[in-house]
Amino acid sequence: MATTASRQLSQKELDIQMMLAAQVHLGTKNCDFQMERYVFKRRSDGIYIINLGKTWEKLQLAARVIAAIENPQDIIVQSARPYGQRAVLKFAQYTGAHALAGRHTPGTFTNQLQTSFSEPRLLILTDPRTDHQPIIEAALGNIPTIAFCDTDSPMRYVDVGIPANNKGKHSIGCLFWLLARMVLQMRGLILPGQKWDVMVDLFFYREPEETKEEEEVDVAPALDYVPEYSAPEYSAPGGDWGEQAPLAPVAPATSAEYFAPPPAAPVSGGWDDAAVAPPPAAVAINTNTDGIAPTGWD
């Protein structure tokens, strides 16, 4: 009885399974005439299916082109779409290329007066339709271009077109991960049968809400214990705060002391000292009205 042993999948088959899981094979409802050679079939809903075998072969070709350049800094990998910016930065980190994530400044490859002017030996793009400006400038400067092309992408001025889905965040991350691993294998940094220890999740686009939630989780939790310290005790001179200090006994004042006039301040005669007026003399009031002459007002 013949026993069928489970056959170990090759590296190409594992890569194709990963591309299927990332939906690299899904195209659009439109197809460019230069992309017809990479289409496997068309679904009933009008979506074109890309042949992943040809996609893997084009990834190998692009990796050979990248590995043939001695200085990795002469390679510019660029993406204007948000879904490809994280993948572009990670690809540049692991391969040593120069990343341009975000909007392309016109004249970067043609205007020598710009501070950001550069003359790369190779240009890698995510979407030929979105990144049309750097493709035109690279064509004017005779710079070879590698691009991920969907079924409806224009192929003009593209030297190496990799047929793939360039609209999904998982698809773009998976393609850049595969391309970076192939480049490192051809440079001899990774053995052909060795598994790359970098996860493909690092190349995926992340929503700002996801990063904000993780930052909130990473915040240190509140202390659930009472710190072992206490404020120093302060005692008032009279004891507790509610108690008053005993007052010294005061002798009662006599009537002579109470009605005695205040002592007069001495006059020094200076300009700053005010003279103290003497107390007014008592005026005698005559209460006898018999000898008063008439005034004539009556």
C-alpha positions as CSV (number, residue, x, y, z in Angstrom):
1,M,0.0,0.0,0.0
2,A,1.5,3.3,-1.1
3,T,1.8,5.9,1.6
4,T,1.5,9.5,0.5
5,A,3.9,11.7,2.6
6,S,3.1,15.3,3.0
7,R,5.3,17.2,0.6
8,Q,7.0,20.3,2.0
9,L,6.0,23.5,0.1
10,S,8.7,25.3,-1.8
11,Q,9.6,29.0,-1.1
12,K,7.7,30.1,-4.2
13,E,4.5,28.2,-3.2
14,L,4.7,29.7,0.3
15,D,5.1,33.2,-1.1
16,I,2.1,32.7,-3.4
17,Q,0.0,31.5,-0.5
18,M,0.9,34.7,1.4
19,M,0.0,36.8,-1.6
20,L,-3.4,35.0,-1.9
21,A,-4.1,35.8,1.8
22,A,-3.2,39.4,1.2
23,Q,-5.4,39.6,-1.9
24,V,-2.6,40.5,-4.2
25,H,-4.3,38.7,-7.0
26,L,-7.4,41.0,-7.1
27,G,-7.4,43.6,-9.9
28,T,-10.0,46.1,-11.0
29,K,-12.9,46.0,-13.5
30,N,-10.8,47.8,-16.1
31,C,-7.7,46.3,-17.8
32,D,-5.0,48.2,-19.7
33,F,-3.9,46.6,-23.0
34,Q,-0.4,46.3,-21.8
35,M,-1.5,44.4,-18.6
36,E,-3.5,41.8,-20.5
37,R,-0.6,39.4,-20.5
38,Y,-0.6,39.2,-16.7
39,V,-4.3,38.5,-16.3
40,F,-5.4,35.0,-15.5
41,K,-9.1,35.3,-16.0
42,R,-12.1,37.5,-15.2
43,R,-14.7,36.8,-12.5
44,S,-18.4,37.0,-13.0
45,D,-18.6,40.3,-11.2
46,G,-16.1,41.8,-13.7
47,I,-13.0,41.8,-11.5
48,Y,-9.8,40.7,-13.3
49,I,-7.7,38.1,-11.6
50,I,-3.9,38.5,-11.8
51,N,-1.6,35.5,-12.4
52,L,0.5,35.3,-9.2
53,G,3.1,33.1,-10.8
54,K,4.1,36.0,-13.1
55,T,3.9,38.4,-10.2
56,W,6.5,36.2,-8.3
57,E,8.7,36.1,-11.4
58,K,8.6,39.9,-11.7
59,L,9.4,40.3,-8.0
60,Q,12.5,38.2,-8.6
61,L,13.5,40.3,-11.6
62,A,13.0,43.5,-9.6
63,A,15.1,42.1,-6.8
64,R,18.0,41.3,-9.2
65,V,17.9,44.9,-10.5
66,I,18.0,46.3,-6.9
67,A,20.8,44.0,-5.8
68,A,22.9,44.9,-8.8
69,I,23.3,48.5,-7.6
70,E,26.4,48.8,-5.4
71,N,25.3,51.8,-3.2
72,P,21.8,51.3,-1.8
73,Q,21.5,55.0,-1.2
74,D,21.3,55.5,-4.9
75,I,17.8,53.8,-4.8
76,I,14.8,55.9,-4.1
77,V,11.6,54.2,-3.1
78,Q,8.6,56.5,-3.1
79,S,4.8,56.4,-2.3
80,A,2.4,59.3,-2.3
81,R,-0.5,57.1,-1.1
82,P,-1.0,56.7,2.6
83,Y,-1.3,52.9,2.4
84,G,2.2,52.6,1.0
85,Q,4.1,55.1,3.2
86,R,4.7,52.8,6.1
87,A,5.8,50.0,3.8
88,V,8.1,52.3,1.9
89,L,9.8,53.4,5.2
90,K,10.2,49.8,6.3
91,F,11.6,48.7,3.0
92,A,14.2,51.5,3.1
93,Q,15.1,50.7,6.6
94,Y,15.9,47.0,5.9
95,T,17.5,47.5,2.4
96,G,19.3,50.7,2.9
97,A,17.5,52.6,0.2
98,H,16.3,56.3,0.5
99,A,12.6,56.7,1.2
100,L,10.3,59.5,0.0
101,A,7.0,59.1,1.8
102,G,4.3,61.7,1.0
103,R,3.8,64.2,-1.7
104,H,6.5,64.4,-4.4
105,T,8.0,67.9,-4.9
106,P,8.1,68.7,-8.6
107,G,11.6,69.1,-9.9
108,T,13.2,66.7,-7.4
109,F,14.9,64.8,-10.2
110,T,15.2,67.7,-12.8
111,N,15.7,71.0,-11.0
112,Q,19.3,71.3,-9.8
113,L,18.5,74.6,-7.9
114,Q,16.3,72.7,-5.4
115,T,17.7,71.7,-2.0
116,S,16.0,68.3,-2.4
117,F,17.5,67.6,-5.8
118,S,18.8,64.1,-6.3
119,E,19.9,61.8,-9.1
120,P,19.1,58.3,-8.2
121,R,20.1,55.2,-10.2
122,L,16.8,53.5,-9.6
123,L,13.2,54.5,-8.7
124,I,10.7,52.2,-7.1
125,L,7.0,53.4,-7.0
126,T,3.8,52.1,-5.5
127,D,1.2,53.3,-8.0
128,P,2.1,54.7,-11.5
129,R,-1.2,56.6,-11.6
130,T,-0.7,58.4,-8.3
131,D,3.0,58.8,-8.7
132,H,2.9,60.1,-12.3
133,Q,5.0,63.1,-11.6
134,P,8.2,61.2,-10.5
135,I,7.7,58.8,-13.4
136,I,7.8,61.7,-15.9
137,E,10.8,63.3,-14.2
138,A,12.6,59.9,-14.1
139,A,12.0,59.5,-17.8
140,L,13.5,62.9,-18.5
141,G,16.6,61.9,-16.4
142,N,17.0,58.4,-17.9
143,I,16.3,56.8,-14.5
144,P,15.0,53.2,-14.6
145,T,11.6,52.7,-12.9
146,I,10.1,49.8,-11.0
147,A,6.4,50.0,-10.2
148,F,3.6,47.9,-8.8
149,C,1.0,48.0,-11.5
150,D,-2.7,47.1,-11.2
151,T,-4.8,45.9,-14.2
152,D,-5.8,49.5,-15.0
153,S,-2.4,51.2,-14.3
154,P,-0.7,53.1,-17.2
155,M,2.6,51.4,-18.2
156,R,4.2,54.4,-19.9
157,Y,7.7,55.1,-18.8
158,V,7.7,52.0,-16.5
159,D,10.6,49.7,-17.1
160,V,9.8,46.8,-14.7
161,G,6.1,46.5,-14.0
162,I,5.1,44.1,-11.2
163,P,1.4,43.0,-11.7
164,A,-0.3,43.2,-8.3
165,N,-3.1,44.9,-6.4
166,N,-1.7,48.3,-5.4
167,K,-4.8,49.5,-3.7
168,G,-5.0,47.4,-0.6
169,K,-3.0,48.0,2.5
170,H,-2.2,44.3,3.1
171,S,-1.3,43.8,-0.5
172,I,1.1,46.7,-0.6
173,G,2.8,45.6,2.7
174,C,3.1,42.0,1.5
175,L,4.7,43.0,-1.8
176,F,7.3,45.3,-0.2
177,W,8.0,42.6,2.4
178,L,8.6,39.9,-0.3
179,L,10.7,42.3,-2.3
180,A,12.9,43.3,0.7
181,R,13.4,39.6,1.6
182,M,14.4,38.7,-1.9
183,V,16.9,41.6,-2.1
184,L,18.5,40.5,1.2
185,Q,18.7,36.9,0.0
186,M,20.5,38.0,-3.2
187,R,22.9,40.1,-1.2
188,G,23.7,37.1,0.9
189,L,22.4,38.5,4.2
190,I,19.7,35.9,4.5
191,L,20.2,32.2,3.5
192,P,17.8,31.0,0.8
193,G,16.2,28.4,3.1
194,Q,16.3,30.6,6.2
195,K,13.1,32.3,7.5
196,W,13.3,36.1,7.8
197,D,12.7,37.1,11.4
198,V,10.9,40.3,10.4
199,M,7.1,40.1,10.6
200,V,5.1,41.1,7.5
201,D,2.8,43.0,9.9
202,L,5.4,45.8,10.2
203,F,4.9,46.7,6.6
204,F,1.1,47.1,6.9
205,Y,-0.6,50.5,7.1
206,R,-2.0,51.3,10.5
207,E,-4.9,53.6,11.2
208,P,-4.2,56.6,13.5
209,E,-6.9,55.3,15.9
210,E,-5.1,52.0,16.4
211,T,-1.8,53.7,17.3
212,K,-3.6,56.1,19.6
213,E,-5.3,53.2,21.5
214,E,-2.0,51.4,21.9
215,E,-0.4,54.6,23.2
216,E,-3.1,54.8,25.8
217,V,-2.6,51.2,26.8
218,D,1.2,51.7,27.1
219,V,0.7,54.5,29.6
220,A,1.8,53.5,33.1
221,P,-1.1,52.4,35.3
222,A,-2.0,54.4,38.4
223,L,-0.4,53.5,41.7
224,D,-2.6,51.2,43.8
225,Y,-0.7,51.7,47.1
226,V,-0.4,54.5,49.6
227,P,3.1,56.1,49.7
228,E,4.8,55.6,53.1
229,Y,5.3,59.2,54.1
230,S,3.4,61.7,56.3
231,A,3.5,65.4,56.8
232,P,5.5,66.7,59.8
233,E,3.3,67.5,62.8
234,Y,3.1,71.1,63.8
235,S,2.2,72.1,67.3
236,A,1.0,75.6,68.1
237,P,2.6,77.5,71.0
238,G,-0.7,77.3,72.9
239,G,-1.2,73.5,72.3
240,D,-3.9,72.4,69.9
241,W,-5.4,74.7,67.3
242,G,-8.8,74.7,69.1
243,E,-7.3,75.8,72.4
244,Q,-6.4,79.4,73.2
245,A,-3.4,80.4,75.2
246,P,-4.2,81.7,78.8
247,L,-4.3,85.5,79.0
248,A,-2.4,87.4,81.7
249,P,-4.6,89.0,84.4
250,V,-5.2,92.7,83.9
251,A,-5.8,95.0,86.9
252,P,-9.0,97.1,86.7
253,A,-8.6,100.8,86.0
254,T,-9.6,103.4,88.6
255,S,-11.9,106.4,87.9
256,A,-9.1,108.9,88.2
257,E,-7.0,107.1,85.7
258,Y,-10.0,106.7,83.3
259,F,-11.0,110.4,83.3
260,A,-7.4,111.8,83.3
261,P,-6.5,113.8,80.1
262,P,-3.9,112.2,77.8
263,P,-0.3,113.5,78.2
264,A,0.7,116.2,75.8
265,A,3.4,115.3,73.3
266,P,6.6,117.3,73.6
267,V,7.2,120.0,71.0
268,S,10.7,119.7,69.5
269,G,10.4,122.7,67.2
270,G,11.3,120.9,64.0
271,W,9.8,121.3,60.7
272,D,8.4,117.7,60.7
273,D,6.9,118.0,64.2
274,A,3.4,119.5,64.3
275,A,2.8,121.9,67.2
276,V,0.2,120.6,69.7
277,A,-2.5,123.2,70.4
278,P,-3.3,123.8,74.1
279,P,-6.7,122.6,75.3
280,P,-9.4,125.2,75.0
281,A,-10.3,127.1,78.2
282,A,-13.6,126.6,79.7
283,V,-16.2,129.3,78.9
284,A,-18.6,130.4,81.6
285,I,-22.1,130.4,80.5
286,N,-24.4,133.0,82.1
287,T,-27.8,131.6,82.8
288,N,-29.3,134.8,84.2
289,T,-31.5,136.4,81.5
290,D,-32.9,139.3,83.6
291,G,-30.3,141.9,82.8
292,I,-30.1,141.2,79.0
293,A,-31.0,144.2,76.8
294,P,-33.6,143.7,74.2
295,T,-32.4,143.0,70.7
296,G,-35.4,144.3,68.8
297,W,-36.1,141.1,67.0
298,D,-39.1,140.3,69.1
